[in-house]
Amino acid sequence: QILTYLDGVVKVEESELKPRVGFLYPILTHNISVFINATRERDSGQYMCTVNVVDDVTSTGKNIGVINLTVLVPPATPACQLHGHPVVGANVTLSCSSEKGKPSPTYQWQRTDPTMQVFFPPAQGKV
């Protein structure tokens, strides 16, 4: 359990969510929305809301709402490397990886037009 509302008393259970979770509205009526501040990846999971009337054994375990929370994690800046010797006729490998990302990021390679490089032959004693 994370939060309980019983007889007008809100109880926050001991968990890593305790300082970040609460009911959205101070006076609980029919809307018992819950907030989670500063979400973390490990907050992902299935959350259940159970609504019962005290001492009503006929509805216990029946009034349950379920929602799945998936906290998205942006991908980290990719680390790219060149493996091999980039000379005519050789084989090279271009690698790229990102340590984070949820769901798993997609990767795409593109080739841009090469930049024009102008080479001047070395001057032979001329100024």
Stockholm file with secondary structure:
# STOCKHOLM 1.0

chainA/1-127         QILTYLDGVVKVEESELKPRVGFLYPILTHNISVFINATRERDSGQYMCTVNVVDDVTSTGKNIGVINLTVLVPPATPACQLHGHPVVGANVTLSCSSEKGKPSPTYQWQRTDPTMQVFFPPAQGKV
#=GR chainA/1-127 SS CCEEEETTEEEECSSTTGGGEEESSSSCSSCCCEEECSCCGGGCEEEEEECCCTTCTTTTTTSEEEEEECCCBCCCCCEEEEEECCSTTCCEEEEEECSCCBSCCCCCCCCCCCCCCCCCCCCSSCC
#=GC SS_cons         CCEEEETTEEEECSSTTGGGEEESSSSCSSCCCEEECSCCGGGCEEEEEECCCTTCTTTTTTSEEEEEECCCBCCCCCEEEEEECCSTTCCEEEEEECSCCBSCCCCCCCCCCCCCCCCCCCCSSCC
//
